[in-house]
């Protein structure tokens, strides 16, 4: 049967191939081959439907539990290592339905020699066309195969359970803590449910020369945003693999046969690239050249300036205190002189803050482009995708009582504040739930903006021939 999967990636879009069906006319001789062509058309069409609109996984059932051994098994195998898979249905990466209609008992035979080892229990569709059978059989059933593997599941495998097996004949047990199973306990955390295919898969990376504590925090924050995307906006998928890219170590982009510059693969595949303002100003010429070409080819660069790096926390705190004091004295004739003095101080501090914000934008643009660059970073207009898709923002969310600031020009986005920290439920930041949610929703706007900009830019150009 024809496979419409373009590669081994279970999330891959099906390859484009025409469907073939039988041309019927009076007098047509119906033999076995033509019958097969006629019925394969419907199977292929159904499989293509599942592949195109759904991700592979478990539809229902296929639960796994520790079970007693079958009555007829010998004493040698009565070792407490039996599992029972309940009836259920799944869809594999080729769009095949996997149907288990009766409970199935499986003996887990793997015993590592020295160190604990992961063992994966998977189910795979079996096409009866590939099985030996009696020629007299007129009706055959599509079936399945249950495998015990020591390697992670392959594209066509449906994982139902995994176990970290100790190097001894230890009986298997249900997990005491289902979120953190221990040795010899059933681990059901990686069972993939069949679901509608997201409209897009966004690839995110972050810049780092070496993995530091700050990089670990950034990686954790990006992972938290990936988890939030699953719950808040399932139409958008984010690749779970979030690589760290050392721009200084990448080869300098070279001119291709066309006018477009060939980017290094790790950078070319990325939709959104994160780095801090300080990191950006420390990049050398080769790295900034890579970023410019990346932006030209539709990529989005998210530059974050944390409050602590620009001393914005202190200035914002002074602005808040002075604003509160001026508001308290509003309408009081007795303290009019004091109010005028505070208003003057507030104007001076606000002017200083505006200068710092302008300097942050100017230093970023001049380092990435040139001292005479005509580009300017602006607060996005009301109709900008960052403000309205998929979540609406008339004002940017406030974090720790200070407003987040966001400026954009093309694919370059600068945020001033602690946006990335707010993506995770960090007790250090200690934000209320509504502010974490607002920060995550803005993060999803960034992801969707990045994918649409990168994707729409790329599809306007013919693919380059290696």
C-alpha positions in Angstrom: 0.0 0.0 0.0 1.3 3.5 -0.8 2.7 5.5 2.0 1.8 9.2 2.0 4.2 10.1 4.8 6.9 12.3 3.5 9.6 11.1 5.9 10.0 9.3 9.2 8.8 12.3 11.3 5.3 11.4 12.7 4.4 15.1 12.6 5.3 15.4 8.9 2.8 16.6 6.4 1.9 13.7 4.0 3.8 13.7 0.7 1.9 14.9 -2.3 0.9 12.0 -4.6 -2.1 11.4 -6.9 -4.7 8.9 -5.9 -5.4 6.1 -8.5 -8.8 4.5 -8.9 -10.3 2.1 -11.4 -11.9 3.5 -14.5 -15.2 1.4 -14.7 -17.0 0.7 -18.0 -19.3 -1.9 -19.4 -17.5 -5.2 -20.3 -14.7 -4.5 -17.8 -13.1 -7.8 -16.7 -12.9 -7.8 -12.9 -9.8 -9.8 -11.8 -8.0 -9.8 -8.4 -5.6 -7.0 -9.4 -8.3 -4.7 -10.5 -10.4 -5.5 -7.4 -7.3 -4.6 -5.3 -6.8 -1.3 -7.2 -10.5 -0.4 -6.7 -10.4 -1.1 -2.9 -6.9 0.3 -2.3 -8.2 3.7 -3.6 -10.6 3.9 -0.6 -8.0 2.8 1.9 -5.5 5.3 0.6 -8.1 8.1 0.6 -9.0 7.2 4.2 -5.4 7.0 5.3 -4.6 10.3 3.6 -7.5 11.9 5.5 -6.1 10.7 8.9 -2.6 11.8 8.0 -3.5 15.2 6.7 -5.8 16.2 9.5 -4.7 14.3 12.5 -1.5 13.5 14.5 -0.8 9.8 15.3 -1.6 8.4 18.7 -4.2 6.6 20.9 -7.8 7.3 20.1 -9.3 5.4 23.1 -8.4 2.5 25.4 -5.1 0.6 25.2 -4.6 1.1 29.0 -1.8 -0.9 30.6 -1.8 -2.5 34.0 0.2 -5.0 35.9 -1.5 -8.4 35.6 -1.2 -12.0 36.9 0.3 -14.5 34.5 -1.9 -16.6 32.3 -3.2 -19.9 33.8 -1.3 -22.1 31.4 2.1 -20.4 31.7 5.0 -22.4 33.3 6.4 -21.6 36.7 9.5 -20.1 35.1 7.6 -17.1 33.9 5.5 -16.5 37.0 7.8 -13.7 37.9 5.5 -10.7 38.3 6.5 -9.2 35.0 3.2 -9.5 33.2 1.2 -6.6 31.8 -2.2 -6.5 30.3 -3.2 -4.1 27.4 -6.9 -3.4 27.3 -8.9 -3.1 24.0 -8.6 0.2 22.2 -8.0 2.1 19.0 -5.0 4.1 17.7 -3.9 5.8 14.5 -0.4 5.4 13.3 1.8 7.8 11.3 0.6 6.3 8.0 -3.0 6.8 8.8 -3.7 3.2 9.6 -6.2 2.3 12.3 -4.8 0.0 14.9 -7.6 -2.0 16.6 -7.1 -4.2 19.6 -10.5 -5.9 20.3 -9.5 -8.2 23.2 -7.3 -7.8 26.3 -3.8 -8.9 25.5 -1.3 -10.1 28.1 2.4 -9.4 27.5 5.5 -10.7 29.4 8.3 -8.1 29.8 11.4 -10.1 29.3 14.2 -7.4 29.2 16.6 -7.5 32.2 19.6 -5.1 31.9 23.0 -6.5 32.8 24.4 -3.6 34.9 22.5 -0.3 34.8 18.8 0.4 34.7 17.5 0.7 31.1 14.4 2.0 29.5 12.1 -0.5 27.9 9.3 0.6 25.6 6.1 -1.3 25.0 4.7 -0.4 21.6 1.9 -1.5 19.2 2.2 -1.4 15.4 -0.3 -2.0 12.6 0.1 -5.1 10.6 -1.3 -5.3 7.0 -2.6 -8.8 6.3 -1.3 -8.4 2.7 2.2 -9.0 4.1 1.3 -12.1 6.0 1.4 -15.7 4.9 -2.1 -17.1 4.8 -4.1 -19.9 3.3 -5.2 -19.3 -0.2 -8.7 -20.5 0.8 -9.2 -17.6 3.2 -11.7 -15.2 1.7 -11.8 -12.7 4.6 -8.7 -11.5 6.5 -8.5 -9.2 9.4 -6.1 -6.3 9.8 -4.2 -7.0 12.9 -1.4 -5.6 15.1 1.9 -6.5 16.6 3.1 -5.7 20.2 6.9 -5.1 20.5 9.2 -4.7 23.5 12.0 -2.4 22.6 15.1 -1.0 24.2 15.3 1.9 21.7 12.8 4.9 21.6 9.7 4.3 19.5 9.9 4.7 15.8 7.6 6.7 13.6 5.0 3.9 13.1 5.0 2.7 16.7 2.3 3.6 19.1 3.7 3.8 22.6 1.5 2.4 25.3 3.9 2.3 28.2 7.6 2.5 29.2 9.4 1.1 32.2 12.9 1.9 33.7 13.9 -1.7 34.3 16.4 -2.4 37.1 19.2 -5.0 36.5 17.4 -7.7 38.4 14.3 -9.9 38.0 12.2 -7.3 39.9 8.4 -7.6 39.7 6.7 -4.7 37.9 4.5 -2.4 39.9 2.0 0.5 39.3 3.6 3.9 39.8 3.2 5.3 43.3 3.7 8.8 41.9 2.3 8.8 38.3 4.1 12.0 37.5 7.5 10.7 38.6 7.5 6.9 38.3 10.4 5.0 39.8 12.4 1.9 39.0 10.3 -1.0 37.8 7.1 1.2 37.8 4.8 1.7 34.9 5.5 5.1 33.2 2.5 6.3 31.2 3.7 9.9 30.8 4.6 9.6 27.1 1.5 8.0 25.7 0.6 10.2 22.7 -3.1 10.9 22.2 -4.4 11.2 18.6 -5.5 14.8 17.9 -6.2 17.3 15.2 -3.1 18.4 13.4 -2.0 21.9 14.3 -1.9 24.5 11.6 1.8 25.1 12.0 4.8 23.9 14.0 7.0 26.8 15.2 10.7 26.2 15.7 12.4 28.2 18.5 16.0 28.6 19.4 18.1 30.8 21.7 21.6 32.3 21.4 24.3 31.3 23.7 28.1 30.9 23.5 28.2 28.5 26.5 25.5 27.0 28.7 25.4 29.2 31.8 22.8 29.5 34.6 21.1 32.3 32.7 20.9 30.1 29.6 19.3 27.4 31.7 16.7 29.9 32.9 16.0 31.0 29.4 15.7 27.3 28.2 13.3 26.6 31.1 11.2 29.7 30.2 10.9 28.7 26.6 9.9 25.2 27.6 7.2 26.7 29.8 5.9 28.7 26.8 5.8 25.5 24.7 3.7 23.8 27.5 1.4 26.8 27.6 0.9 26.7 23.8 -0.5 23.2 24.1 -3.2 24.3 26.5 -3.9 27.8 25.3 -3.7 27.5 21.6 -3.6 23.9 20.3 -3.9 25.1 16.7 -0.2 26.1 17.0 2.4 23.5 17.7 5.8 24.4 19.1 8.7 22.0 18.5 9.8 20.6 21.9 13.5 20.6 20.9 14.7 24.1 21.7 18.4 24.2 20.6 21.0 26.6 21.8 22.8 28.3 18.9 26.3 29.9 19.1 26.2 32.5 16.4 29.9 33.1 16.6 30.6 29.4 15.9 28.4 29.3 12.8 30.0 29.4 9.4 29.7 32.8 7.7 26.7 32.7 5.3 27.9 32.3 1.7 26.3 33.5 -1.5 24.2 30.8 -3.2 23.7 30.5 -6.9 20.7 32.8 -6.6 20.6 36.2 -4.9 19.5 34.6 -1.6 22.2 33.8 0.9 22.4 30.3 2.2 22.1 30.3 6.0 23.5 27.6 8.3 20.9 24.8 8.7 20.4 25.4 12.4 19.6 29.0 11.8 17.6 28.5 8.6 15.2 26.1 10.3 14.4 28.5 13.2 11.3 30.7 13.1 12.0 32.6 16.3 15.5 33.3 17.7 15.8 34.6 21.3 18.7 36.5 22.8 19.3 39.3 25.3 20.1 42.9 24.5 23.5 42.4 26.2 24.3 39.3 24.1 23.3 41.2 20.9 25.7 44.1 21.6 28.5 41.6 22.2 28.1 39.8 18.8 30.9 40.1 16.3 30.6 41.1 12.6 30.1 37.5 11.3 27.3 36.9 13.8 25.5 40.2 13.1 25.8 39.4 9.3 24.1 36.0 10.0 21.3 37.8 11.9 20.8 40.3 9.1 20.5 37.6 6.5 18.2 35.6 8.8 15.9 38.7 9.2 15.9 39.2 5.4 14.7 35.6 4.9 11.7 36.0 7.2 13.2 35.0 10.6 12.1 36.8 13.7 14.8 37.9 16.3 13.4 38.5 19.8 15.8 40.6 21.8 14.9 41.0 25.5 16.3 43.7 27.7 15.6 42.6 31.3 14.8 45.3 33.8 17.9 44.7 35.8 20.2 45.1 32.9 19.1 48.7 32.1 18.4 49.7 35.7 14.8 50.2 34.6 13.5 48.8 37.9 14.9 51.7 39.9 13.7 54.4 37.5 10.2 52.9 37.1 10.0 52.7 40.9 10.8 56.4 41.2 8.2 57.3 38.5 5.5 55.3 40.3 6.3 57.0 43.7 6.3 60.5 42.2 3.2 59.8 40.2 1.4 58.6 43.3 2.5 61.6 45.3 1.4 64.1 42.7 -2.0 62.4 42.4 -2.4 62.5 46.2 -1.7 66.3 46.2 -4.0 67.0 43.3 -6.5 69.7 44.1 -4.8 70.7 47.4 -4.0 74.5 47.4 -2.1 74.2 50.7 0.6 72.0 49.0 0.6 73.5 45.6 4.3 74.5 45.7 5.2 70.9 46.8 3.1 69.5 44.0 4.8 71.7 41.4 8.2 70.6 42.7 7.2 66.9 42.5 5.7 67.4 39.0 9.1 68.9 37.9 11.0 66.0 39.4 8.5 63.6 37.7 9.1 65.3 34.3 12.8 65.1 34.8 12.8 61.4 35.7 10.4 60.6 32.9 12.7 62.4 30.5 15.6 60.3 31.8 13.5 57.1 31.3 12.6 58.0 27.8 16.2 58.7 27.0 17.2 55.3 28.3 14.5 53.6 26.3 15.6 55.5 23.1 19.3 54.6 23.8 18.4 50.9 24.1 16.7 50.9 20.8 19.4 53.0 19.1 22.3 50.9 20.3 20.5 47.7 19.1 19.9 49.0 15.6 23.3 50.6 15.1 25.1 47.4 16.2 23.0 45.1 14.0 22.9 47.3 10.9 24.8 50.6 10.8 25.2 53.9 12.5 23.2 55.6 9.7 20.5 53.0 9.5 17.1 54.4 8.6 15.3 51.7 10.5 13.4 52.6 13.7 11.8 50.4 16.3 8.2 51.4 17.1 5.4 50.4 19.3 3.3 48.2 17.0 0.1 49.7 15.6 -3.4 48.4 16.5 -3.6 46.2 13.4 -0.1 44.7 13.9 -0.3 40.8 14.4 1.5 41.1 17.7 -1.4 43.0 19.1 -4.2 40.9 17.9 -3.4 37.3 16.9 -4.4 35.1 18.5 -4.9 37.2 21.6 -5.8 40.9 21.7 -3.6 43.5 23.5 -4.6 47.1 23.7 -1.9 47.5 26.3 1.1 45.3 27.0 0.9 43.4 30.3 2.4 44.9 33.4 4.9 42.7 35.2 5.9 43.4 38.9 4.0 46.7 38.8 6.0 48.0 35.8 4.8 48.1 32.2 6.3 45.8 29.7 7.6 47.7 26.6 7.6 46.2 23.1 9.0 47.7 19.9 9.2 46.1 16.5 10.6 46.7 13.0 10.1 44.0 10.5 11.3 40.8 12.1 13.2 42.5 14.9 11.3 42.7 18.2 12.7 44.3 21.3 11.0 43.8 24.7 12.1 45.7 27.8 11.1 44.0 31.0 11.0 40.4 32.3 8.7 38.8 29.7 10.5 35.5 29.4 10.7 35.0 33.1 6.9 35.4 33.4 6.3 32.5 31.0 7.0 30.0 33.8 5.4 29.8 37.2 8.5 31.1 38.9 8.2 31.7 42.7 11.2 34.0 42.4 9.2 36.4 40.3 6.1 35.8 42.4 3.6 37.0 39.8 -0.2 36.6 40.2 -1.8 34.1 37.8 -3.5 36.6 35.6 -0.1 38.3 34.8 1.5 34.9 34.0 -1.4 34.1 31.7 -1.1 37.6 30.0 2.6 37.1 29.5 2.1 33.6 28.0 -0.6 34.9 25.6 1.8 37.6 24.4 4.4 34.9 23.9 2.0 32.9 21.7 1.4 36.1 19.7 5.1 36.2 19.2 5.3 32.6 18.1 2.4 32.9 15.6 3.9 36.1 14.2 7.2 34.4 13.8 5.8 31.4 12.0 3.6 33.4 9.6 6.4 35.9 8.8 9.0 33.1 8.2 6.6 30.8 6.3 5.1 33.4 4.1 8.6 34.8 3.2 9.9 31.4 2.4 7.1 30.1 0.2 7.5 33.1 -2.2 10.9 31.7 -3.3 11.6 28.5 -5.2 13.6 25.9 -3.2 17.3 26.0 -3.8 18.8 23.0 -5.6 21.7 21.5 -3.6 
